[in-house]
Amino acid sequence: IVLYVLNRIIYRTVEMDSNEVPFLCHGEDVFAKILWKNGEAVGFYSVKSK
């Protein structure tokens, strides 16, 4: 849920450039890890189960 909010609300409305292609949300079979620094999300990675 947090990654979805960061992607759909924060990133797309505040940080994304107009010529930039947004990344797609993950499916139910994908696990995502959000990397935090000083209370801010600074990155993420995802792992898809086989």
PDB file with one MODEL, atoms N, CA, C and O in Angstrom:
MODEL        1
ATOM      1  N   ILE A   1       0.833  -1.186   0.000  1.00  0.00           N
ATOM      2  CA  ILE A   1       0.000   0.000   0.000  1.00  0.00           C
ATOM      3  C   ILE A   1       0.880   1.253   0.000  1.00  0.00           C
ATOM      4  O   ILE A   1       0.584   2.222  -0.699  1.00  0.00           O
ATOM      5  N   VAL A   2       1.950   1.230   0.777  1.00  0.00           N
ATOM      6  CA  VAL A   2       2.816   2.410   0.848  1.00  0.00           C
ATOM      7  C   VAL A   2       3.466   2.691  -0.497  1.00  0.00           C
ATOM      8  O   VAL A   2       3.524   3.842  -0.929  1.00  0.00           O
ATOM      9  N   LEU A   3       3.961   1.640  -1.171  1.00  0.00           N
ATOM     10  CA  LEU A   3       4.583   1.837  -2.479  1.00  0.00           C
ATOM     11  C   LEU A   3       3.572   2.367  -3.489  1.00  0.00           C
ATOM     12  O   LEU A   3       3.912   3.210  -4.318  1.00  0.00           O
ATOM     13  N   TYR A   4       2.344   1.885  -3.429  1.00  0.00           N
ATOM     14  CA  TYR A   4       1.287   2.372  -4.318  1.00  0.00           C
ATOM     15  C   TYR A   4       1.039   3.865  -4.091  1.00  0.00           C
ATOM     16  O   TYR A   4       0.941   4.631  -5.049  1.00  0.00           O
ATOM     17  N   VAL A   5       0.940   4.270  -2.841  1.00  0.00           N
ATOM     18  CA  VAL A   5       0.712   5.688  -2.525  1.00  0.00           C
ATOM     19  C   VAL A   5       1.891   6.534  -2.993  1.00  0.00           C
ATOM     20  O   VAL A   5       1.697   7.596  -3.585  1.00  0.00           O
ATOM     21  N   LEU A   6       3.113   6.069  -2.731  1.00  0.00           N
ATOM     22  CA  LEU A   6       4.285   6.813  -3.176  1.00  0.00           C
ATOM     23  C   LEU A   6       4.306   6.956  -4.690  1.00  0.00           C
ATOM     24  O   LEU A   6       4.646   8.022  -5.204  1.00  0.00           O
ATOM     25  N   ASN A   7       3.948   5.902  -5.411  1.00  0.00           N
ATOM     26  CA  ASN A   7       3.967   5.912  -6.869  1.00  0.00           C
ATOM     27  C   ASN A   7       2.852   6.771  -7.440  1.00  0.00           C
ATOM     28  O   ASN A   7       3.113   7.667  -8.242  1.00  0.00           O
ATOM     29  N   ARG A   8       1.631   6.514  -7.046  1.00  0.00           N
ATOM     30  CA  ARG A   8       0.463   7.154  -7.648  1.00  0.00           C
ATOM     31  C   ARG A   8       0.229   8.585  -7.202  1.00  0.00           C
ATOM     32  O   ARG A   8      -0.187   9.423  -8.001  1.00  0.00           O
ATOM     33  N   ILE A   9       0.488   8.871  -5.954  1.00  0.00           N
ATOM     34  CA  ILE A   9       0.142  10.196  -5.439  1.00  0.00           C
ATOM     35  C   ILE A   9       1.369  11.102  -5.362  1.00  0.00           C
ATOM     36  O   ILE A   9       1.393  12.170  -5.974  1.00  0.00           O
ATOM     37  N   ILE A  10       2.366  10.685  -4.627  1.00  0.00           N
ATOM     38  CA  ILE A  10       3.525  11.549  -4.404  1.00  0.00           C
ATOM     39  C   ILE A  10       4.358  11.699  -5.674  1.00  0.00           C
ATOM     40  O   ILE A  10       4.569  12.815  -6.148  1.00  0.00           O
ATOM     41  N   TYR A  11       4.831  10.590  -6.223  1.00  0.00           N
ATOM     42  CA  TYR A  11       5.742  10.644  -7.365  1.00  0.00           C
ATOM     43  C   TYR A  11       5.085  11.272  -8.589  1.00  0.00           C
ATOM     44  O   TYR A  11       5.658  12.172  -9.204  1.00  0.00           O
ATOM     45  N   ARG A  12       3.904  10.815  -8.945  1.00  0.00           N
ATOM     46  CA  ARG A  12       3.266  11.293 -10.177  1.00  0.00           C
ATOM     47  C   ARG A  12       2.773  12.730 -10.094  1.00  0.00           C
ATOM     48  O   ARG A  12       2.689  13.403 -11.121  1.00  0.00           O
ATOM     49  N   THR A  13       2.449  13.214  -8.916  1.00  0.00           N
ATOM     50  CA  THR A  13       1.934  14.583  -8.821  1.00  0.00           C
ATOM     51  C   THR A  13       3.002  15.600  -8.432  1.00  0.00           C
ATOM     52  O   THR A  13       2.853  16.788  -8.717  1.00  0.00           O
ATOM     53  N   VAL A  14       4.079  15.150  -7.786  1.00  0.00           N
ATOM     54  CA  VAL A  14       5.064  16.104  -7.281  1.00  0.00           C
ATOM     55  C   VAL A  14       6.413  15.986  -7.982  1.00  0.00           C
ATOM     56  O   VAL A  14       6.993  16.998  -8.373  1.00  0.00           O
ATOM     57  N   GLU A  15       6.921  14.765  -8.146  1.00  0.00           N
ATOM     58  CA  GLU A  15       8.307  14.590  -8.560  1.00  0.00           C
ATOM     59  C   GLU A  15       8.507  14.239 -10.030  1.00  0.00           C
ATOM     60  O   GLU A  15       9.596  14.465 -10.556  1.00  0.00           O
ATOM     61  N   MET A  16       7.519  13.707 -10.700  1.00  0.00           N
ATOM     62  CA  MET A  16       7.691  13.205 -12.060  1.00  0.00           C
ATOM     63  C   MET A  16       7.740  14.347 -13.070  1.00  0.00           C
ATOM     64  O   MET A  16       6.915  15.259 -13.017  1.00  0.00           O
ATOM     65  N   ASP A  17       8.706  14.301 -13.993  1.00  0.00           N
ATOM     66  CA  ASP A  17       8.770  15.263 -15.085  1.00  0.00           C
ATOM     67  C   ASP A  17       7.695  14.943 -16.112  1.00  0.00           C
ATOM     68  O   ASP A  17       7.225  13.807 -16.183  1.00  0.00           O
ATOM     69  N   SER A  18       7.307  15.921 -16.901  1.00  0.00           N
ATOM     70  CA  SER A  18       6.228  15.723 -17.876  1.00  0.00           C
ATOM     71  C   SER A  18       6.609  14.749 -18.985  1.00  0.00           C
ATOM     72  O   SER A  18       5.725  14.109 -19.554  1.00  0.00           O
ATOM     73  N   ASN A  19       7.888  14.614 -19.313  1.00  0.00           N
ATOM     74  CA  ASN A  19       8.321  13.696 -20.372  1.00  0.00           C
ATOM     75  C   ASN A  19       8.762  12.335 -19.844  1.00  0.00           C
ATOM     76  O   ASN A  19       9.248  11.506 -20.613  1.00  0.00           O
ATOM     77  N   GLU A  20       8.603  12.096 -18.566  1.00  0.00           N
ATOM     78  CA  GLU A  20       9.036  10.857 -17.926  1.00  0.00           C
ATOM     79  C   GLU A  20       7.922   9.812 -17.951  1.00  0.00           C
ATOM     80  O   GLU A  20       6.749  10.140 -17.776  1.00  0.00           O
ATOM     81  N   VAL A  21       8.300   8.555 -18.171  1.00  0.00           N
ATOM     82  CA  VAL A  21       7.340   7.452 -18.171  1.00  0.00           C
ATOM     83  C   VAL A  21       7.246   6.892 -16.753  1.00  0.00           C
ATOM     84  O   VAL A  21       8.271   6.516 -16.185  1.00  0.00           O
ATOM     85  N   PRO A  22       6.048   6.824 -16.162  1.00  0.00           N
ATOM     86  CA  PRO A  22       5.926   6.304 -14.792  1.00  0.00           C
ATOM     87  C   PRO A  22       6.148   4.796 -14.748  1.00  0.00           C
ATOM     88  O   PRO A  22       5.873   4.092 -15.719  1.00  0.00           O
ATOM     89  N   PHE A  23       6.647   4.308 -13.617  1.00  0.00           N
ATOM     90  CA  PHE A  23       6.785   2.863 -13.468  1.00  0.00           C
ATOM     91  C   PHE A  23       5.439   2.264 -13.107  1.00  0.00           C
ATOM     92  O   PHE A  23       4.600   2.921 -12.489  1.00  0.00           O
ATOM     93  N   LEU A  24       5.239   1.017 -13.496  1.00  0.00           N
ATOM     94  CA  LEU A  24       3.966   0.347 -13.250  1.00  0.00           C
ATOM     95  C   LEU A  24       3.913  -0.194 -11.832  1.00  0.00           C
ATOM     96  O   LEU A  24       4.938  -0.530 -11.239  1.00  0.00           O
ATOM     97  N   CYS A  25       2.720  -0.270 -11.308  1.00  0.00           N
ATOM     98  CA  CYS A  25       2.540  -0.851  -9.976  1.00  0.00           C
ATOM     99  C   CYS A  25       2.775  -2.352 -10.039  1.00  0.00           C
ATOM    100  O   CYS A  25       2.584  -2.980 -11.080  1.00  0.00           O
ATOM    101  N   HIS A  26       3.182  -2.907  -8.933  1.00  0.00           N
ATOM    102  CA  HIS A  26       3.499  -4.323  -8.861  1.00  0.00           C
ATOM    103  C   HIS A  26       2.244  -5.167  -8.730  1.00  0.00           C
ATOM    104  O   HIS A  26       1.227  -4.717  -8.202  1.00  0.00           O
ATOM    105  N   GLY A  27       2.330  -6.401  -9.220  1.00  0.00           N
ATOM    106  CA  GLY A  27       1.237  -7.350  -9.079  1.00  0.00           C
ATOM    107  C   GLY A  27       1.247  -8.009  -7.712  1.00  0.00           C
ATOM    108  O   GLY A  27       2.115  -7.737  -6.883  1.00  0.00           O
ATOM    109  N   GLU A  28       0.277  -8.873  -7.490  1.00  0.00           N
ATOM    110  CA  GLU A  28       0.150  -9.540  -6.194  1.00  0.00           C
ATOM    111  C   GLU A  28       1.278 -10.523  -5.917  1.00  0.00           C
ATOM    112  O   GLU A  28       1.536 -10.853  -4.759  1.00  0.00           O
ATOM    113  N   ASP A  29       1.958 -10.996  -6.964  1.00  0.00           N
ATOM    114  CA  ASP A  29       3.024 -11.979  -6.785  1.00  0.00           C
ATOM    115  C   ASP A  29       4.407 -11.332  -6.656  1.00  0.00           C
ATOM    116  O   ASP A  29       5.420 -12.028  -6.722  1.00  0.00           O
ATOM    117  N   VAL A  30       4.458 -10.025  -6.476  1.00  0.00           N
ATOM    118  CA  VAL A  30       5.716  -9.300  -6.373  1.00  0.00           C
ATOM    119  C   VAL A  30       5.839  -8.680  -4.982  1.00  0.00           C
ATOM    120  O   VAL A  30       4.902  -8.067  -4.470  1.00  0.00           O
ATOM    121  N   PHE A  31       7.017  -8.852  -4.385  1.00  0.00           N
ATOM    122  CA  PHE A  31       7.305  -8.252  -3.090  1.00  0.00           C
ATOM    123  C   PHE A  31       8.196  -7.035  -3.315  1.00  0.00           C
ATOM    124  O   PHE A  31       9.138  -7.092  -4.106  1.00  0.00           O
ATOM    125  N   ALA A  32       7.907  -5.955  -2.635  1.00  0.00           N
ATOM    126  CA  ALA A  32       8.698  -4.735  -2.797  1.00  0.00           C
ATOM    127  C   ALA A  32       9.284  -4.307  -1.459  1.00  0.00           C
ATOM    128  O   ALA A  32       8.649  -4.443  -0.413  1.00  0.00           O
ATOM    129  N   LYS A  33      10.495  -3.794  -1.513  1.00  0.00           N
ATOM    130  CA  LYS A  33      11.180  -3.264  -0.331  1.00  0.00           C
ATOM    131  C   LYS A  33      11.449  -1.787  -0.586  1.00  0.00           C
ATOM    132  O   LYS A  33      12.066  -1.428  -1.589  1.00  0.00           O
ATOM    133  N   ILE A  34      10.989  -0.938   0.316  1.00  0.00           N
ATOM    134  CA  ILE A  34      11.213   0.498   0.203  1.00  0.00           C
ATOM    135  C   ILE A  34      12.408   0.865   1.072  1.00  0.00           C
ATOM    136  O   ILE A  34      12.482   0.460   2.232  1.00  0.00           O
ATOM    137  N   LEU A  35      13.334   1.624   0.521  1.00  0.00           N
ATOM    138  CA  LEU A  35      14.516   2.063   1.247  1.00  0.00           C
ATOM    139  C   LEU A  35      14.269   3.472   1.784  1.00  0.00           C
ATOM    140  O   LEU A  35      13.903   4.377   1.034  1.00  0.00           O
ATOM    141  N   TRP A  36      14.471   3.645   3.085  1.00  0.00           N
ATOM    142  CA  TRP A  36      14.195   4.920   3.754  1.00  0.00           C
ATOM    143  C   TRP A  36      15.487   5.531   4.263  1.00  0.00           C
ATOM    144  O   TRP A  36      16.398   4.818   4.684  1.00  0.00           O
ATOM    145  N   LYS A  37      15.563   6.865   4.223  1.00  0.00           N
ATOM    146  CA  LYS A  37      16.694   7.594   4.801  1.00  0.00           C
ATOM    147  C   LYS A  37      16.158   8.873   5.424  1.00  0.00           C
ATOM    148  O   LYS A  37      15.554   9.700   4.741  1.00  0.00           O
ATOM    149  N   ASN A  38      16.379   9.031   6.715  1.00  0.00           N
ATOM    150  CA  ASN A  38      15.915  10.219   7.444  1.00  0.00           C
ATOM    151  C   ASN A  38      14.419  10.464   7.265  1.00  0.00           C
ATOM    152  O   ASN A  38      13.986  11.608   7.124  1.00  0.00           O
ATOM    153  N   GLY A  39      13.636   9.397   7.270  1.00  0.00           N
ATOM    154  CA  GLY A  39      12.185   9.528   7.177  1.00  0.00           C
ATOM    155  C   GLY A  39      11.639   9.732   5.777  1.00  0.00           C
ATOM    156  O   GLY A  39      10.438   9.943   5.614  1.00  0.00           O
ATOM    157  N   GLU A  40      12.504   9.673   4.746  1.00  0.00           N
ATOM    158  CA  GLU A  40      12.053   9.841   3.369  1.00  0.00           C
ATOM    159  C   GLU A  40      12.365   8.591   2.565  1.00  0.00           C
ATOM    160  O   GLU A  40      13.414   7.972   2.743  1.00  0.00           O
ATOM    161  N   ALA A  41      11.446   8.223   1.677  1.00  0.00           N
ATOM    162  CA  ALA A  41      11.689   7.102   0.777  1.00  0.00           C
ATOM    163  C   ALA A  41      12.697   7.550  -0.273  1.00  0.00           C
ATOM    164  O   ALA A  41      12.478   8.546  -0.964  1.00  0.00           O
ATOM    165  N   VAL A  42      13.805   6.812  -0.394  1.00  0.00           N
ATOM    166  CA  VAL A  42      14.855   7.192  -1.337  1.00  0.00           C
ATOM    167  C   VAL A  42      15.018   6.191  -2.471  1.00  0.00           C
ATOM    168  O   VAL A  42      15.775   6.440  -3.410  1.00  0.00           O
ATOM    169  N   GLY A  43      14.324   5.069  -2.399  1.00  0.00           N
ATOM    170  CA  GLY A  43      14.413   4.074  -3.453  1.00  0.00           C
ATOM    171  C   GLY A  43      13.621   2.835  -3.094  1.00  0.00           C
ATOM    172  O   GLY A  43      13.052   2.726  -2.008  1.00  0.00           O
ATOM    173  N   PHE A  44      13.597   1.907  -4.030  1.00  0.00           N
ATOM    174  CA  PHE A  44      12.916   0.645  -3.783  1.00  0.00           C
ATOM    175  C   PHE A  44      13.477  -0.418  -4.714  1.00  0.00           C
ATOM    176  O   PHE A  44      14.114  -0.104  -5.719  1.00  0.00           O
ATOM    177  N   TYR A  45      13.237  -1.664  -4.376  1.00  0.00           N
ATOM    178  CA  TYR A  45      13.495  -2.766  -5.289  1.00  0.00           C
ATOM    179  C   TYR A  45      12.375  -3.767  -5.136  1.00  0.00           C
ATOM    180  O   TYR A  45      11.687  -3.786  -4.115  1.00  0.00           O
ATOM    181  N   SER A  46      12.189  -4.598  -6.143  1.00  0.00           N
ATOM    182  CA  SER A  46      11.116  -5.584  -6.092  1.00  0.00           C
ATOM    183  C   SER A  46      11.651  -6.952  -6.477  1.00  0.00           C
ATOM    184  O   SER A  46      12.622  -7.072  -7.225  1.00  0.00           O
ATOM    185  N   VAL A  47      10.995  -7.984  -5.948  1.00  0.00           N
ATOM    186  CA  VAL A  47      11.360  -9.371  -6.208  1.00  0.00           C
ATOM    187  C   VAL A  47      10.097 -10.110  -6.602  1.00  0.00           C
ATOM    188  O   VAL A  47       9.090 -10.056  -5.896  1.00  0.00           O
ATOM    189  N   LYS A  48      10.153 -10.799  -7.729  1.00  0.00           N
ATOM    190  CA  LYS A  48       9.007 -11.575  -8.194  1.00  0.00           C
ATOM    191  C   LYS A  48       9.241 -13.041  -7.847  1.00  0.00           C
ATOM    192  O   LYS A  48      10.274 -13.609  -8.200  1.00  0.00           O
ATOM    193  N   SER A  49       8.285 -13.650  -7.158  1.00  0.00           N
ATOM    194  CA  SER A  49       8.424 -15.057  -6.783  1.00  0.00           C
ATOM    195  C   SER A  49       8.186 -15.938  -8.000  1.00  0.00           C
ATOM    196  O   SER A  49       7.429 -15.586  -8.905  1.00  0.00           O
ATOM    197  N   LYS A  50       8.849 -17.094  -8.003  1.00  0.00           N
ATOM    198  CA  LYS A  50       8.708 -18.025  -9.136  1.00  0.00           C
ATOM    199  C   LYS A  50       7.450 -18.832  -9.026  1.00  0.00           C
ATOM    200  O   LYS A  50       7.173 -19.663  -9.891  1.00  0.00           O
TER     201      LYS A  50
ENDMDL
END
